[in-house]
Amino acid sequence: MTVVARQAFLAPALVVGATLLLSACGGGEKPPEAARPVLVTRAGDAAPAVVAFAGEIRAREESALAFRVGGKLVRRDVDVGARVKQGDLLAVLDPGDLRLQAQAAQAQLSAAEAELSRARADQARYEQLAKQQLVSRSALDAQNAAYQAAAGQARAARANLDVARNQAEYSQLRAPRDGAIASRQAEAGQVVAAGQTVFTLAGDDGREVAIALPESQIRDYRVGQPVLVELWNAPGQRLPGTIREIAPAADPQARTYAARVALGGDAERKVELGQSARVYLADGGEQAAWSLPLSALQRRADGRNAVWVVDRATRRVHAVPVRTGAFGEDSVPVLGGLKPDALVVSAGGHLLRENQLVTPVDRENRPINLAQPKRLNASADVP
């Protein structure tokens, strides 16, 4: 037998022998499943999906204070920043002309009352003469009408006097409530018209943040939506607040909608008028818990969005449906469906299947210890 023929004869026998040997050693069992390494992130460590707007601390009630009458401003008793109480005197107009008007009204009232006294006496005489049938009934009616006219003139003169006295008092500008003088628009010696703003008073009834919302996203925000406020001089300290009002119309020049954010409780005592602040709102108009990379999002057969979540006990992945907001360039806000301690597969999810065994790793390809609750971005342990 040639060498080639001998090799051809022995090859099938070797294959059969090797197969039988492997079957005998393995006992027919499948090899253990290999765990696939996956990059994971803890949902609670993901950055919040928010947008920020610049704002300014303002008073909830800002009153433009003005005289109810015109005149020359002869005295200003407060400066910008001064604290005032309700009823405090702020400024005074020259009262000379107003006092003369009050004196003229007093003189007119005296004349009207004198005329009323004469008409009352004439009426009484005519009534006696009419009883004695010495005057006609029409003459008595005319005298009664004259008395009624004199009484009306007296009432009108008395009302004019009250108006003149009030106007004399209007020469003094007083604070309508407790607060602080936020701005001043007039100085002593200046002639001001009735209704012209002299001071702006910031009341003590509350503090708010004035912001401007973009026209393109105005439908994403609503009154009552929770927000966070961060002062420029206190970075990292965020105060709770809510959107209290949104203007119904956009500013004709800036094309933005003015909005006010109310600060609640202790937050009001931590701010001062005029401070700059940032207002953080959820991107998409709803309070998003976290923002995950787009690579973590998977599309289920029913069309819903889901993410792979690693079971800490079994190290197997399960698809968890999530509710998401508007997609960003490289991330998506998660509005609901995840717990803060959930381990989410952030890369390689398209290669996974339900209940697959995985090995969670961090960005440095180090295995994660699932037993220790630490942040993924701080060490290789689980947050």
KABELDA-V218108 format. One record per run of one state. SS is the DSSP state (2 for helix, 1 for strand, 0 for the rest). FROM is the first residue (numbers start at 0). LEN is the number of residues. If there is no record, write none. Layout:
ss=<SS;SS>
from=<FROM;FROM>
len=<LEN;LEN>
This chain:
ss=<0;2;0;1;2;0;1;0;1;0;1;0;1;0;1;0;2;0;2;0;1;0;1;0;1;0;1;0;1;2;0;1;0;1;0;1;0;2;0;1;0;1;2;0;1;0;1;0;1;0;1;0;1;0;1;0;2;0;1;0;1;0;1;0;1;0>
from=<0;2;26;35;42;45;49;59;61;66;70;76;82;84;88;93;95;131;136;169;171;174;178;184;190;192;196;203;206;214;220;225;231;237;246;255;263;264;270;275;282;289;293;296;297;299;304;310;315;321;322;327;330;336;342;347;348;351;356;361;366;367;368;369;380;381>
len=<2;24;9;7;3;4;10;2;5;4;6;6;2;4;5;2;36;5;33;2;3;4;6;6;2;4;7;3;8;6;5;6;6;9;9;8;1;6;5;7;7;4;3;1;2;5;6;5;6;1;5;3;6;6;5;1;3;5;5;5;1;1;1;11;1;2>
